[in-house]
């Protein structure tokens, strides 16, 4: 699941960034909603809290001190059950040290496993609350799937330490219901006429060496009639490091110290995601 859903999760983060623009965010734990200005309001599940003082991550299901309503814990409890089933201790331990992985990477993983619309980091004084957006009314991305794959997949494997690029691409294509075939060291997506519209080539370690997408098959794409080849940068090996550009913190209620306690609500005033480039995304995701 780590490999299979990471690209799709990053795709959904890109789309969320496009949607929210410069709108200030606000959480309402009572109603279980996250809003951006007056334009967007979505149902959420509480995922975890992050403490700056102890550099730890506390899963929402383990955060008994905050008295989180049961209906906001379904996703985190499902993650715990998934961790028990598949032997993933990071999903079953109540608290994790963030010395070898950061909260954004954990949230991206959780978003994929739970099939969430996206995740969001809500900072407060001394830490942050991570939530999963899971709302039936969350809009679908209007971009052509091949255009999304051609743009997002090279960024995903450059920003994240994904060991099997071939499996990751297969999962990404499956998420978009794009039928594909394996031919030697290539994955090929064909048009209805049988012409290749996407060709991905891999080395013996199943790492991507080339990605060609026919531009004339993509709506709103560049006016080119030839294939465009993308060769991704090598993934950064080893553990992820905390991002340098964390959003500015704000003050939670006075009864909550610098800890992993969940704030009851968050005043408006988030950080703009508009204009993030690939370098910022890599830092955001710990790559």
MOWOJO-V633854 format. One line per field, one symbol per residue. phi: phi as a letter, one per 30 degrees, with the letter a starting at -180 (. if undefined). burial: b if it has 9 or more other ideal C-beta (glycine too) atoms within 8 Angstrom, else e. Layout:
# MOWOJO-V633854
phi=???
burial=???
This chain:
# MOWOJO-V633854
phi=.eddcdddddeddeddedddhcddcacbdecibbbbhccbbbdbcdcabbcddchbbcdddcdddchdeedccedddddddddddcicddccdebbdccbacddddddddddddhddlbbccdbdjlaccbcdbbdcddddddeeddddddddedddddbdcdbdddddedddddchcdbbcbicbcbccdddjddcbbccbdddicdcabcbdddccdidddbccdccbcddddddiddcdddcddddbddeddcddacddddabddkdcdcdidcdddddddcid
burial=bebbbbbbbbbbbbbbbebbeebbbbbbbeebbbbbeeebebebbbbbbbbbeebbbbbbbebeeeebeeebbebbbbbbebbbeeeeebbeeebbebeebbbbbbbbbbbbbbebbbbbbbbbebbbbbbbbbbeebeeeeebbbbbbbbbbbbbbbbbbbeebbbbbbbbbbbbebebeeeeebbbbbbeeeebbbbbbbeeebebebbbbbbeebeebeeeeeebebebeebeeeebebbeeebebbebeeebeebbbbbebbeeebeebeeeeeebbbbbbbb
